[in-house]
Amino acid sequence: MSALLLVGGTGELGRRIAVRLAERGLLFRALVRPRSDSSALDAVGAEIVRGDLTDVASLDEAMTGVTTVVTTANAMSRMMAGASDLSFEAVDRDGNATLIRAAEQSGVERFVFVSMAACRRP
């Protein structure tokens, strides 16, 4: 069982965090939307749990046994790719607020919110 939950691990920044966790030999769980590709997370040994920031039941399941949450979840890349079924308010504000409440209710000890404006490749 993983004590760390990574949310947003299919995005650019989240994938980088997942790789770093794996390089350090840290076991972690990744919350992945039901239709998202989790192959990069599978490749680094993440325990995948399917869910969404808007689905409280999936968050409760994802939080089981978790003491630390690291989230990079945001709507930016999906909206820039043309998604019209979401908004910044629904994901960035409301979704992360729901994630915080789920973490509080499950007794998570540490919550790390990571955001970025841009990510440059070396």
N, C-alpha and C positions, 0 to 999 in steps of 0.2 A: 504494500500500500504506500502511496506517495504522500508525503507531508507537504509538498509544494504543488500548487495549482497554477498553471500558466494559462492565461486567457489572452487570445489574440496571437497565438503561436503560428497561425497560417499566414500572417502578414510579414512584411519585410523585417521590421524590428523584432517581432516575436520569434521569427525563425532564427535570428541571430542569438537571441537569448536562449532558445532551446539548444542550439549548438553549444553554447558556452556551458550550459548546465550539464549536458552530456559529456563534454570534454573534461569536466571536473568530477565525473562519475556520480552526479546527483540524480537520483530517481525523481521523476516528476510526472504529474498528470497534466494533460492538456484538454481544455474544453474546446471542442471543435463543432461548428455549426453542422447540422445533419447532412447538408449537401456539399460541404467543403472537402477538398482533397487533403487528406491527412498524411499522405505518403512521406513527406519530408520529416514530419514528426515521428512517424512509425520508424523511419530509418535511423533516428537517433535514440530510439528506445522509449519514447514517451508512452505512458499509459493513456489511451484515448478514451474520452468520455464525450458522447454526443449531446449537444445542448445549445442553448442560445441565451443571451443576456435578457431577452424578453420572456423567457420561460422559467418561472420561479422553481418549478418542480425539478427541472434539469439542473439548476444551480444548487439546489439542496443536495441532490445526488452527487454532484461534482465536488461538493465541500466535505463529504464524508471523510474524516480522518485528516483533513488538511489543517495545517497550522500557519502556512504562509500562502498568500495569493500575490501573484505578479500579473498585472494586466497592462496590455498595450492596445486593447480593443478600441476600435474607432470605425467610423463609417467612411473615412476619406477615400481609401483606395477603391472601395466598391462603388461609391458615388462617382468618382472620376472615371470609372470604367462604364458608367452609364446606368447603374442600378437606379431604379425609380421607386422601388418598394420599401425604401427606408429614408431616414433623415438623420441629420446630426443630433437633433433633439432626442429622437427615439433611441439612438445607439449611444452617442457620446455622453449625453446628460442622463436620460432616464435609464438606459441599460446599465451604465456603470453605477448609478445610484442603487439599482436593484441588486447588482453584484455586491456592493458594499453592505447592504442590509442583510443579504444571505450570509456573507462572511461574518458579520456581527452575531447573527443568530446562531451560527454553528460554532462560535467560539474561536474563530481565527485570531491568532496572536499578532500577525504582521500582515499589512496590506500595502503593496507597492504599486503605485500608479505611475506608469511611464508613458510619456508622450513625446512626440517629435514633430518638427516642421518639415524636415527633410533628412534623408539618409544618403550619404555619399559612399560609393563603393571605392575601396582602396585601389 
